[in-house]
Amino acid sequence: MLIKKALLLVDIQNDFCTGGSLAVPCADEIVTAVNQIQCHFDCIVATQDWHPANHASFVTNHPGYNLNDTVVLESIPQILWPVHCVQNTVGAEFHPLLEKKHFSAVFHKGIDPLIDSYSAFFDNAHQRSTGLADYLHQQEIQEVYIVGLATDYCVKYSALDAAQLGFKVYVIEDACRGIEFNPGDIAKACEEMRAVGVEIIQSRDLMRRGFPLAS
């Protein structure tokens, strides 16, 4: 039986790249690899952080607090971030060199002003679905390969949710970059993912596994 595979591009957006308001170290380095591996997948989906300007994760909406302070939103601890990926702004757009013509669908997350959404599938309290899981099921996808930003936040939570939803999940490590607020955060994230059955691979492994070129 043919196993259908999807490539999930997580938040490869201007505000997370060089010059952005929440730039992930070396984020731009992944764009070439992400573009090169797209040819191996018939189904390519992407996410965008898509925040309203009054989003509760923005430090500017919490007078008296500082960047990286923690508050509680909907009973969930929340790091306070700089304003980023505001809907319909340049910062929310995909990286200009990211190949987008083969995208099957784009899903927005973080649209609820009261709670953040690290995962591509749900908000942080699992109260609202982005619709991505339903879409992948409709496409009869069985395996999900994840790339993007950031390894220790949105990539990790997307992978954990995808595994919980029953997909076989792979994270392509060299096509991701992490924030690493604390030394070891990226390694810890990889261990959390492996603990639920996620495989951490490299982009070269796709060729070794005999991936066909997409038709």
Secondary structure, 3 states (H helix, E strand, C coil): CCCCEEEEEECCEHHHCCCCCCCCCCHHHHHHHHHHHHHHCCEEEEEEECECCCCCCEHHHCCCCCCCCEEEECCEEEECECCCCECCCHHHCECCCCCCCCCCEEEEECCCCCCCCCCCCECCCCCCECCHHHHHHHCCCCEEEEEEECHHHHHHHHHHHHHHCCCEEEEEEEEEECCCCCCCHHHHHHHHHHHCCCEEECCHHHHHCCCCCCC
